[in-house]
Each structure stands twice: as C-alpha cells, then as structure tokens.
C-alpha cells in the first residue's frame, strides 16, 4: 500500500508539473506575440509622428508651397469658410462652427 501511495504521489507530481509547464509556455508565447505587436506599433507610431511633425511644421509647409504651388495658394480668412449641404435639390449654406465655440 505504501509503494502504491508513493508511486501515485510521484505520478501526480509529474502530471501537475507538466500541466503547469504547458500553461506557462502558452502564456510566454502570448506575451512574446503581444510584445512583438507592440514593437511594430511603436515603430509605426514613431514614423507617423516624425512624418506629421516634419510635414506640418510651418517652415516645411512654406517650402512645399513655394516648391510646388508658387502663387497658386492664397490665404483665406477662416471666418469666411461656409458649409454647403445639398439635399433634395436644395442648397443650404451654414456657417462653420468650431468645437470650442458655443
């Protein structure tokens, strides 16, 4: 009886260890996949951020205007911008409202 108990204890410990090892391996694989995806997203974020900061800088916009558009672009007063809606052959013109305006 004692041998049976010892054998049963050893087998149950081996089984328990195998289950824990497999679940730990699965969790490690998930962590690796998430970190890999995060690494790719961080790289894309940095590239997009750099592109946005580079292209939206005032100096760069003026340079692009001078290079490609020369005198084609004109400055416009933002308060003169209107919204045009066409619904069922009716033309509706609304004032442009900003988010922080009431």
C-alpha positions in Angstrom: 0.0 0.0 0.0 2.8 2.3 0.9 4.5 1.7 -2.5 1.3 2.5 -4.3 0.9 5.8 -2.4 4.5 6.8 -3.3 4.1 5.9 -6.9 0.7 7.7 -7.1 2.3 10.8 -5.4 5.2 10.8 -7.9 2.9 10.4 -10.9 0.6 13.1 -9.7 3.5 15.5 -9.2 4.8 14.7 -12.7 1.4 15.3 -14.2 0.9 18.5 -12.2 4.4 19.8 -13.3 3.6 19.0 -16.9 0.3 20.9 -16.7 2.0 24.0 -15.1 4.8 23.9 -17.6 2.4 23.8 -20.6 0.3 26.6 -19.3 3.4 28.7 -18.6 4.7 28.0 -22.1 1.4 29.1 -23.6 1.4 32.3 -21.5 5.1 33.0 -22.5 4.1 32.6 -26.2 1.2 35.1 -25.8 3.5 37.6 -24.1 6.0 37.3 -26.9 3.3 37.8 -29.5 1.9 40.9 -27.7 5.4 42.4 -27.2 6.2 41.8 -30.9 3.0 43.5 -32.0 3.7 46.3 -29.6 7.2 46.8 -31.0 5.7 47.0 -34.5 3.1 49.5 -33.4 5.7 51.7 -31.6 7.8 51.7 -34.7 4.8 52.8 -36.9 3.8 55.4 -34.3 7.3 56.9 -34.3 7.4 57.0 -38.1 3.9 58.6 -38.3 4.8 61.1 -35.6 8.0 62.1 -37.3 6.2 62.4 -40.6 3.5 64.5 -39.1 5.9 66.8 -37.2 8.1 67.2 -40.3 5.3 67.8 -42.8 3.2 70.1 -40.6 6.0 72.4 -39.5 5.4 76.0 -40.7 8.8 76.1 -42.4 8.2 72.9 -44.3 4.7 73.9 -45.4 6.0 77.2 -46.7 8.8 75.4 -48.5 6.3 72.9 -50.1 4.1 75.8 -51.1 7.0 77.6 -52.8 8.3 74.5 -54.4 5.0 73.1 -55.9 2.3 75.7 -55.8 4.2 79.0 -56.2 1.4 81.6 -56.4 -1.5 79.2 -56.7 -2.3 79.2 -52.9 -3.8 82.2 -51.3 -4.5 83.0 -47.7 -8.2 83.0 -46.7 -10.0 84.2 -43.6 -11.2 81.2 -41.6 -14.4 83.1 -40.7 -15.4 83.2 -44.4 -15.5 79.4 -44.7 -19.0 78.0 -45.1 -20.5 74.6 -45.2 -22.6 73.7 -48.2 -25.2 70.9 -48.0 -27.2 69.7 -51.0 -30.4 67.8 -50.0 -33.2 67.0 -52.4 -32.1 69.7 -54.9 -31.9 72.4 -52.2 -28.8 74.3 -51.5 -28.2 75.0 -47.8 -25.3 77.2 -46.6 -24.3 77.2 -43.0 -21.6 78.9 -41.0 -18.6 76.9 -40.0 -18.6 76.4 -36.2 -15.5 75.4 -34.2 -15.6 72.8 -31.5 -14.8 75.3 -28.7 -17.4 77.8 -29.9 -20.9 77.9 -28.5 
